[in-house]
Amino acid sequence: MKNATTSTIRKHGRAPGGRRCGLALAIALAGCPLAASATSFSANGWTVDFSGFANGFYTVTSCSGDTVGGTALAGKTLGCGGQKDRTTIGNGLLPNELITRITTTQDGYDLGAEVGLAVPIATSNALSANSGVDVRQAYFTVGTTGFGTVKLGRDYGIFGLNATLTDMTLLGAGAPVQATQRGRVALGHIGAGYTYVGSYSQITYTSPSMSGFTFTGGVFSPVDNTGIYDSRTDPQVQVQLSYASGGFKGWVGAKQQKFYAAGATPDSFNMTLGEIGASYTANGFGLLANIQAGRGLGILTDGDQGNVTGVNYLLQGSYQLTPKLKLGLSGGISRNRKDLVSAGDFKSNSNVTAGVYYALTKSVTLDVELSQTRSKDFLGNNERMNGFSAGGIIFF
């Protein structure tokens, strides 16, 4: 979807600056054919690519059970948008996005830049404008084959990126949480398997591949938890070491940031997180397993529950039944430890999604997903959201 027809290197997912094209890699891992850039041209030593994607899904949710406090994705408030049942025609896990990429080589350096503008399609009424633009990428890169690549600007984070990009629901909706789908996107396994990878302003370095090993690390603009925790002079740090060979890829990563109390209480704390995961594909079968754990692990984003220790599990299996048809089953859970719980004794969100994905053309994938999301607290309350989604996505 982001590859240029005029470049064999970019066609296989690597820009001249050495950076992997994240969403293109995700589609490759998901077993969907890559579409060529809609437009690619060169002038004065620069190559300019225009590409993007758009999607729409009919989603239905039905919520039942007790009331669970905290970020209960299966509850009526979030899962069904304040109702017992709800329907939305909106985006899946991905928004709609238009991407511009430029690349060149000057004085022995590979240079690149990318800007992506994303917008949602669903609103709560016929008068509201869907004019909220989400700038997920706005950065440039400098690198060489031997040294690696330095990136400066705004892009996705490192921690959790592999889990997000390998999640089969990237092409669909996963948990079709109505409160987020209207005005933004569905959640996939965000909050029920992994914490959102996030978009940060950053300075990062990615090494060249050394016998299959690649290191990525950098400093990120620290984030706040408005009104409760502040960031100060300490940057956020994210690092990852990955290994790839054949159909196998494994990774370990970490993320750290100091959150300072905005008032007298609660106390300041250090967010310290670790991650380990692996994926494997062979003979049409695909497997994914990923674990995230640590203090300050948020349900949706960094530290959104404060000084709580939690763990995220994600497990997925898929099978490429025919060159066009893929079947998948994925399950995830995001769970807090009882001795550090807050937010109304919230305990966990879990989601199981079964999906059928059909490549109508090399650019269009149609899919149907059935899902069940559950939320629990330590008081024994349990909420359930049954979800259905059907629609498609186009990459151009």
C-alpha positions in Angstrom: 0.0 0.0 0.0 3.0 2.3 0.5 5.3 0.7 -2.0 6.4 2.4 -5.2 6.0 0.7 -8.6 9.2 2.4 -9.8 11.4 0.8 -7.1 12.1 -2.9 -6.4 13.5 -2.0 -3.0 10.4 -0.1 -1.9 8.2 -2.7 -3.5 9.5 -5.2 -0.9 8.8 -2.8 2.0 12.1 -1.0 2.6 12.6 2.7 1.8 16.1 3.9 0.8 16.6 5.2 4.3 16.3 1.7 5.7 13.0 2.1 7.5 10.5 -0.7 7.2 7.1 0.5 5.9 5.1 -0.5 8.9 1.6 -0.8 7.4 2.9 -2.5 4.3 4.7 -5.0 6.4 1.4 -5.6 8.4 -0.5 -6.4 5.3 2.2 -8.8 4.1 2.1 -10.5 7.5 -1.7 -10.6 7.3 -1.5 -12.5 4.0 -3.1 -9.8 1.8 -1.5 -8.8 -1.5 0.1 -5.4 -1.5 -1.3 -2.7 -3.8 1.0 -0.4 -5.7 1.2 3.3 -4.9 -1.5 5.3 -6.6 1.0 7.7 -8.0 4.8 7.7 -8.1 7.1 10.1 -9.9 10.6 11.4 -9.9 12.1 14.8 -10.5 15.4 16.6 -9.6 16.7 13.5 -7.8 13.6 13.1 -5.6 11.0 10.3 -5.8 7.5 11.2 -4.6 4.9 8.5 -3.7 1.2 9.0 -3.0 -0.7 6.2 -1.4 -3.2 5.4 1.3 -6.1 3.3 2.4 -9.8 3.6 3.1 -12.3 1.3 4.8 -15.8 0.9 6.1 -17.5 -1.6 8.3 -21.1 -2.3 9.4 -20.9 -3.2 13.1 -23.5 -4.3 15.6 -23.0 -4.7 19.3 -25.1 -6.1 22.1 -24.2 -5.5 25.8 -25.4 -7.3 28.9 -24.4 -8.1 32.5 -23.4 -6.1 35.6 -21.8 -2.7 35.8 -18.0 -2.8 35.9 -16.0 0.3 36.8 -12.9 1.6 35.0 -12.2 1.2 31.3 -14.7 -1.7 30.8 -14.8 -2.1 27.0 -17.7 -4.6 27.2 -20.0 -2.3 29.2 -22.9 -0.4 27.9 -21.2 2.9 28.3 -18.2 2.1 26.1 -19.0 -1.1 24.2 -22.5 -0.1 23.2 -22.2 3.7 23.4 -24.7 4.1 26.2 -27.3 1.7 24.9 -28.1 -2.0 25.2 -27.6 -2.5 21.5 -25.9 -0.3 18.9 -25.1 -0.1 15.2 -22.4 2.0 13.5 -21.1 2.1 10.0 -17.6 3.4 10.6 -13.9 2.6 10.4 -12.4 -0.6 11.5 -9.1 -0.7 13.5 -7.5 1.5 10.8 -8.8 5.0 9.9 -8.8 6.4 6.3 -5.4 7.8 5.5 -3.6 9.6 2.7 0.2 9.2 2.8 2.9 11.2 1.0 6.5 9.9 1.0 9.6 11.4 -0.6 13.0 9.8 -0.9 16.4 10.6 -2.4 20.1 10.0 -1.9 22.5 13.0 -1.4 26.2 12.9 -0.6 26.0 9.2 0.3 23.1 9.6 2.7 19.6 8.0 2.1 17.0 10.6 2.9 13.3 10.2 3.4 10.2 11.9 4.7 6.6 10.9 5.3 3.4 12.7 6.2 0.2 10.8 6.8 -3.2 12.4 7.3 -6.0 10.2 8.7 -9.7 10.9 9.2 -12.6 8.8 10.6 -15.9 8.4 8.7 -18.5 7.9 11.5 -20.1 10.6 13.6 -23.0 10.6 16.1 -25.4 12.7 13.9 -25.9 14.0 10.4 -24.7 17.6 11.3 -21.3 16.8 12.9 -18.3 17.2 10.6 -15.8 14.4 10.5 -13.0 17.1 10.3 -10.8 15.7 13.1 -7.5 15.1 11.3 -5.1 12.5 12.9 -1.5 13.2 11.9 0.0 9.8 12.7 3.2 10.3 10.7 5.2 13.4 10.1 8.9 12.7 10.1 12.1 12.5 8.1 15.0 10.0 8.1 18.7 10.0 7.4 20.7 6.9 7.1 23.3 4.7 5.3 23.4 1.0 4.6 26.3 0.5 7.1 25.2 2.8 9.9 21.4 2.4 10.0 18.7 5.0 10.1 17.9 8.0 12.3 14.3 9.2 12.4 13.1 12.6 13.7 9.5 13.6 13.9 6.1 11.9 14.7 5.4 8.3 14.1 4.2 5.1 15.8 6.0 4.0 18.9 8.3 1.0 19.1 6.8 -0.8 22.1 3.8 -2.9 20.9 4.3 -2.2 17.2 4.8 -5.8 16.2 1.7 -7.0 18.1 -0.4 -4.3 16.5 0.9 -4.9 12.9 0.5 -8.6 13.1 -3.0 -8.5 14.6 -5.3 -10.0 12.0 -8.0 -7.5 13.0 -5.9 -4.7 11.5 -7.8 -5.5 8.3 -11.1 -5.5 10.2 -12.6 -4.2 13.5 -11.9 -6.7 16.2 -13.7 -5.3 19.3 -16.2 -2.9 17.6 -16.4 -0.6 20.7 -19.1 2.0 19.8 -17.8 4.8 22.0 -14.5 4.9 20.0 -15.8 3.9 16.5 -17.9 7.1 16.3 -15.3 9.8 15.7 -12.3 7.5 15.7 -11.8 3.8 15.0 -12.7 0.3 16.4 -10.2 -1.2 18.8 -9.1 -4.5 17.5 -7.3 -6.0 20.6 -6.4 -2.6 22.0 -7.3 -2.8 25.7 -7.9 -6.5 25.4 -4.6 -8.0 24.4 -2.2 -5.1 24.1 -2.0 -1.4 24.9 -2.2 1.0 21.9 1.2 1.5 20.2 0.5 5.3 20.1 1.9 8.1 17.9 4.8 10.1 19.4 7.2 12.8 18.5 10.5 11.1 18.7 14.2 10.7 17.8 15.0 7.0 17.1 17.7 4.9 15.6 17.3 1.6 13.7 20.4 -0.5 13.1 21.1 -2.5 10.0 20.2 -6.1 10.1 23.1 -8.1 11.6 22.7 -11.8 11.0 18.9 -11.4 11.4 19.1 -9.1 14.5 17.9 -5.5 14.4 18.0 -3.0 17.2 15.6 0.0 17.4 15.6 2.5 20.2 15.0 6.2 21.0 13.7 9.0 23.1 10.1 10.1 22.9 8.3 13.2 24.0 6.8 12.2 27.4 3.0 12.1 27.8 0.7 13.4 30.5 -2.3 12.0 32.2 -4.3 15.2 32.3 -5.1 16.5 35.7 -3.5 13.5 37.5 0.0 13.0 36.3 2.4 15.4 34.5 5.6 14.9 32.4 8.6 17.0 33.1 12.2 17.0 31.9 12.5 13.2 31.6 11.9 11.8 28.1 10.1 8.6 27.5 12.5 5.8 26.3 11.5 2.8 24.1 13.8 0.0 22.9 13.5 -3.2 21.0 15.7 -6.1 19.8 14.2 -8.3 17.1 15.3 -11.3 15.1 13.9 -12.5 11.8 14.7 -15.6 9.7 12.5 -17.2 7.1 8.9 -17.3 8.4 10.0 -16.6 12.1 10.2 -13.3 13.8 10.9 -12.7 17.5 11.2 -9.6 19.6 11.9 -8.2 23.1 11.2 -4.6 24.1 10.9 -2.2 26.9 9.4 1.3 27.7 10.0 3.7 30.6 8.8 7.1 31.7 8.5 9.0 35.0 5.0 10.2 35.8 4.9 13.1 38.3 1.8 13.7 40.5 -0.1 16.8 39.4 -1.4 17.4 43.0 -0.8 16.1 46.5 -2.1 12.7 45.6 -1.6 10.2 44.1 2.1 9.6 44.3 4.5 9.9 41.4 5.6 6.7 39.8 7.9 5.2 37.1 6.2 3.5 34.2 8.4 0.4 33.5 7.2 -2.0 30.9 8.6 -5.1 29.2 7.4 -7.1 26.1 8.3 -10.4 24.5 6.6 -11.9 21.4 7.0 -14.0 18.3 5.3 -14.8 15.0 5.7 -17.7 12.6 4.2 -18.5 9.2 4.7 -21.6 7.1 2.6 -23.7 4.7 -0.3 -21.3 5.0 -0.4 -21.4 8.8 0.3 -18.4 10.9 0.9 -18.0 14.7 1.4 -15.0 16.9 2.0 -14.7 20.7 2.8 -11.5 22.6 3.1 -10.6 26.3 3.3 -7.1 27.8 3.7 -6.5 31.5 4.8 -3.9 34.1 3.9 -0.9 36.2 1.9 1.7 34.6 0.7 -0.5 31.8 -2.4 1.3 30.5 -5.6 -0.2 29.2 -5.7 2.1 26.2 -2.6 4.3 26.5 0.5 5.0 28.7 -0.3 5.2 32.4 -4.1 5.7 31.9 -4.8 3.8 35.1 -2.0 5.3 37.1 0.3 3.3 39.3 -1.2 -0.1 38.5 0.7 -3.2 37.5 -0.8 -5.2 34.7 -0.2 -7.8 32.0 -1.5 -8.1 28.4 -1.6 -11.5 26.5 -2.3 -12.0 22.8 -2.5 -15.3 21.0 -3.6 -15.7 17.4 -3.7 -18.5 14.7 -4.6 -18.2 11.1 -4.8 -20.4 8.0 -4.6 -19.4 4.3 -7.3 -21.7 3.0 -6.9 -20.5 -0.7 -4.7 -17.9 -2.3 -7.6 -15.4 -1.7 -9.3 -16.8 1.5 -7.9 -16.6 5.0 -9.4 -17.8 8.3 -8.3 -16.5 11.7 -8.9 -16.8 15.4 -7.4 -14.4 17.9 -7.8 -14.0 21.7 -6.4 -11.4 24.1 -6.7 -10.2 27.7 -5.6 -7.1 29.5 -5.6 -7.7 33.3 -4.6 -5.8 36.4 -3.0 -7.1 39.6 -5.4 -7.0 42.6 -3.0 -5.5 45.1 -2.5 -2.4 43.0 -6.0 -2.0 41.5 -7.7 1.3 41.2 -10.4 2.7 38.9 -13.4 1.0 40.6 -11.8 -2.4 41.2 -11.5 -2.9 37.5 -9.8 -6.3 36.8 -9.7 -7.2 33.1 -10.9 -6.9 29.5 -10.8 -9.9 27.2 -11.7 -10.3 23.5 -12.0 -13.3 21.2 -12.5 -12.6 17.5 -13.1 -15.1 14.6 -12.6 -13.7 11.1 -12.9 -14.6 7.5 -10.8 -12.4 5.1 -11.2 -12.5 1.3 -8.9 -10.8 -1.2 -11.4 -9.6 -3.8 -8.5 -8.0 -5.8 -4.9 -7.2 -5.1 -6.1 -3.9 -3.5 -9.4 -4.8 -1.8 -10.0 -7.2 1.1 -13.5 -8.0 2.3 -14.1 -9.6 5.7 -16.6 -10.7 8.3 -15.8 -11.0 12.0 -17.6 -12.3 15.1 -16.3 -11.2 18.5 -17.1 -11.4 22.2 -15.6 -8.9 24.6 -15.8 -9.4 28.4 -15.0 -7.0 31.3 -14.6 -8.0 34.9 -13.8 -6.4 38.3 -12.5 -7.8 41.5 -16.0 -7.6 43.1 -17.3 -10.3 40.8 -19.2 -8.2 38.3 -19.0 -9.2 34.7 -20.1 -7.4 31.5 -20.3 -8.9 28.0 -20.4 -7.4 24.5 -21.2 -9.5 21.5 -20.0 -7.9 18.3 -20.4 -8.4 14.5 -18.6 -6.6 11.7 -18.7 -6.8 7.9 -17.1 -4.6 5.4 -13.8 -4.1 3.5 -10.7 -2.1 3.1 -8.8 -0.8 0.0 -5.1 0.0 -0.3 -4.0 2.3 -3.1 
